[in-house]
Amino acid sequence: MTFDTDSDLVLAPSDFWKVDFQARLESLLQDEDKFPGDTYTCEETIIEISVQRSRQRGLSKRYKKLEINWQIIDEHLEGLGDLFSKGRKISFSIEFVYKEVTGDSTTAKGKKKKSATEAQKLQRTADAGLWSRLYELHRCRAKHCKQGPHCLPDERGNHRRLLPAQLEEIVSHIKANMKDGETEADVDVDIEIPPHILNHISDNSRKRKAEDVSADCRHCKVHASETVHGKDSGDVEGERQAKLEEYCNWGMAQVESDRWRKALQIANQVAMDQFLELNTILQHPKIVANLMVKHKVQPGIALQFVSNIKKFLREEKKS
């Protein structure tokens, strides 16, 4: 089992899959330490979208193999733009369930003697089976749960999120307490979780709640500041359309390549068509970058468009 986390993504899931993550997955499958077998096949893909402090706007989808309907995923995330602009944290998780394609390895005289490497492969296969059963046991199926994808309900029915590190602790505890002759395939995974692991789960739950409260306070302060002063919190002054046109022209002047200029022209046109202005772009760069990629702007150009505004302002002040 392997885990990976990316923070502050600016690409739509379908674009991130094409541009980055699909290649990373294929590279991971070539890692003989993590995948020692000859052939593996993806049996299922599980996608979860959760929204901070919102039980109604999440999404849970399961797909056969890698047959993901990215249009549904992209459209759902696009529909969460109003919550994102209010400072809500949106989490996107994708889980791939891979299994080794195995075959019998025998000789005319009977079964081969297992080598050390084959024994390691068998052990890793057994561990993978144990992990799969633990995942299935703790996978949250509650319709309105925002903690997922794996949870542990407490005595009051409140769901507490299980992090990869805590699942690791549970697996280690199960293996350490296996009886003589018991295998990973036989051992019961529905155990009473030890107090020290429960404490870790509770500590993480309290930490997440504290972070949520802190985020709420920051959002309230910003909103109050804007209400009191009654003006934009951006750094750009002047007529909005004119400033946007100046920025677009400045960006074009920074490159000589016809190919780059053509790509920049597409970004400039999207900005005009969507009535963007520089203050809004400064305040919500991720949303704007995602919007541009959605409208066929190349990801690198979209990132440049939202990140070069401050440089443009500095040069404008000097002139």
N, C-alpha and C positions, 0 to 999 in steps of 0.2 A: 504494500500500500504506500502510495506517495501523495504528498500534499504540496500545493503551491498557491501563493496568494499574490495578487497584483492590486495595488491601491491607486485610486484617483485616475481611472481609465477615462479617456476622452473619446474613444471609438465606440460605435454601435457594436453589439455582440457579434453580429454577422461579419462585420469588417475586421474586428479583432481576431476572429477565428481564421479568416482568410489571410490576413496580413502577418499574424504572429503565432497564435496558439496552436493551429493545426500542425505547423512545422515543429513546434516544441513537443507536441504529443508524439509525433512520429520519431523525433530524436530520442525521446524518453524510452520508447519501445525498443530502441537499439541498445539500451544500457543493459549489459549482461548481468550486472550486479543486482539490478532491480527486476529484470525479466530474464532469468537464466534459461528458460525453455527455448525450443526452436521456433514455435509459432504460437501467436496469441490472437484471439478474435474478440472484438467488442460485442458484448451481448446486449448492453443497455446503456442509454445515456439519460441521466436525471438532471433536470434544470430547475433551480429554485430562485425566485426573486422575492426579496423581503424588503419592506419599507419601515424605517424607524417610526415607531409610535403610530402605525396604521395597520389594522387587521383586515381591511377590506380590499387593499390594492395589491396584494402579493400574487404570485403565480407559481404553480408547481406543474411540471410537465415531465412525462417519461416517454422516451422514444426507443424504438428498436434499433440496435446497433448505433450507427452514426447518422441515422436518417432524421436529422433535426430540421424542424420547420422554423427557420430563422426569421421569417416574416412575422410570425406570431410573436416571437420573443422581442424583436425590434419594435414592433408597434406597441406592445405592452409597455416597454420602457419609455418610449416616446410619450405615451399617455401619462407618465409619472412626472413630466417636466414641471408641473405646477408645484408638486410636493418638493422636488429637488430645489426649485428656486426659493422655497421657504426654509431651506437649510436641512431638510430631512435627509438622513443617510440611507442610500439605496444599496443593497448588497445583492450581488449576482453570483450564484455558485453553480458549477457544472461538475457532475460526477460521472466518470466513465467506469463501467463494470467490464473488465477484461478477464477472460479465462484462457488457460493454456489448452491448445489443441494437442492431445496426447495420443500415443499409439502404443501397442504392445511391443516390447523389445525382447525377443526370445531367439534361441538358437535351436538347432536340431537336437541337441542334448538336453534341452530344457532352458530354464531362465538363466540369463547372465548374472554373474555376481555384480552387485551394485558397486560402482566406483564411488570415491569420496564426493566427486562432483555431482553424480546422480543422486546421492543421498541428500546433498544440499538442495538440489532441485525439488526432491520429494518433500523435504521439510518446508521449503518456501511455498510449495503448492498447498501443503497442509495448513500453514499459517494463513494463506490467502483464503482458504475455506472458512477458517475460524473468524477472520475479519468480516467476510461476507455475511455470516450468520449474525455477528454482533451489529453490523450496519443495519441489517434487516430488522433486528429486534428494536433498535433505538431510533429507527427512521420515524420522524414525526408525521402522523397522518391526520392531525387535527386541522380542520378546515381553516380556522382563523389564527393559527399559531404564526407568530412573526419571528420566532427564535431559530427554527430549523437550520439545516435539514435533519439534524439529530438532536433529540431532546430527552430530558429526564423529568417527568412530572413529579412534583413533591406531594406530600400528604394532603395538601389543600387543592391539588389539581393545577398548580401553577407550573408552567413549563420553563425549565432551565436549560440553556443551550449546552450541548456537549462539544467541546473543542477537540481537535485532533489529539492534543497532548493528553487530555483526559481519557479519550478512547484508548490511547496507548497504555495508560496506567491500568485500565480495566483488563486489557488483553494480557498484560504482564502478570497481573494478579491471578487471572484464570490459569495461565500456564504454570505459574509457581505453585498452584494448589491442585494440580492434576494428580489423580491417584495412580498407583502402579498399574501399568497395562492400559491405562486410559489414553486415547489419542485425541488430537485436535478435532477430529470429526465426531467423537463421542461426547466430549465434555459439554456440560450444560453452560450456556452463555447467559441464561437468565438467572443471575446470581444476586445476592444481597451485596450491594456495593459498599466497600469498606469505608469507615468514617473519614479517613484522611483524604480519600478521593472525593467524597461528598463535600468536604471542606473546600477543596480546590474548586469544585463546581460552583459552590455558593459564593466563594470569593470572586470568581469571574462574573457571576450574575450581578453582584453588588457593584463591581467595577463598571460593567456596562450601563447600569442604571445611573451611576454617577456621571459617566460620560454623556448620557442622554440629557441629564439635567443641565450639565455645563453647556451643551449645545443649545438647549432651550434658552438659557440665560444670555448667551452670546447673540442669538437671533433677536431676543427681546430688546437688548441694548441697541442693536443696529436699527431696529424698527423704530424705537423710541427716538433715537437721534435724528432719523430722517423726518419723523413727525414734528419734532420740536423746531428744527431748523427750516423745514419746508423747502428744501432744495436737494438736488441730486448730490450723491456722495462721490461722484466721479471726479476726475482731475481735468476733464476737457471742457473748455468753455467755447462759446461761439455757436453759430447756426449749425444744427446737427448734420443736415445733408451735406452742407459745404465742407464741414470737417471730415466727414467720411470720404468724400470725393478727393480731398487733399491727401488723405492717408492712402487711398487706393493708388493715386498717381505717384506718390512717394515710393510705394512698394514696387511699382513697375520700374521705377528709375534705379532700383537697387540691383537689377539683374540684366544681363545682356543676352542670355540664351533665349532663343525663340520658343523653345519647348517650355521653359519655365514661365516666360511671359504669357504664353497661352494658358497655362494652368492657373496663373495668378488672375488672369482676366475672368476665368470662370468663378473664382472665389469673390472677386470684386462684384460681379453681376449678382451672385447669390446674396451678398450683403445688401446691395441696393434693392433687390426684389423683396427681401424679407424685412426691409425698413430697420435694419440694425443701425446703431449709432455707437460711437466709441466708448461712451460711459457704460452702456449696457454690456459691451464686449469685455471691458475691464472688470466689471462686477461678476459676469457669468461666463468666463472663458470656456469652461468645459461644455456647457450647454451649446454655446455658439459653435465650437469645434465639431460636436456631434451633429448639429444641424447642417453644417457645411458638408460633412462627409455623407450625410443622408442625401444631399443634393448633388452628389457625384464630384465633389471636390476631393482631390487627392489628400490623404491623411497628413502628409508632410506639409503641404501648402496650407491646410486648415490650421495646423499648429503654428506655423509662421504667422498667419494672419492675426491670430489672437494674442500672440506673444511679442510682436514687434511694435505695439502701439506706444509703449513707454519710450522706446528708442526714438520713435518718430517725434514724440513730444519734446524730448531732450534736444534733439537737433533743431527743432522749430524754435525753441527758446534761445539757442545760440545764434541763430540767424537774425 
